[in-house]
Amino acid sequence: MYLYNVFFVTAVVIISFTAVFMSGWLNLDTSAISVIVPSAYGELAVHTGFVIWKAKAENARKYRDVNWKEEEDGET
């Protein structure tokens, strides 16, 4: 799912830059496009932070269980 998010942000950025480059020929207003690119990267940053936080929580739980079992085996 993370890879899809990266591809989506890359596509949004490419389309936005293409629209900016073509705005000279088409006389388009590109003020809205100036917000799209930072918003796309902001969304990607939030998604990345969530994935890292989730992995950290899962690893902490996994290693806590492993260490608990090692302590039990050592006392017996």
Secondary structure, DSSP 8 states (H G I E B T S, - for coil): -HHHHHHHHHHHHHHHHHHHHHHHHHT---TTHHHHHHHHHHHHHHHHHHHHHHHHHHHHHHHHHHHHHHHHHHH-
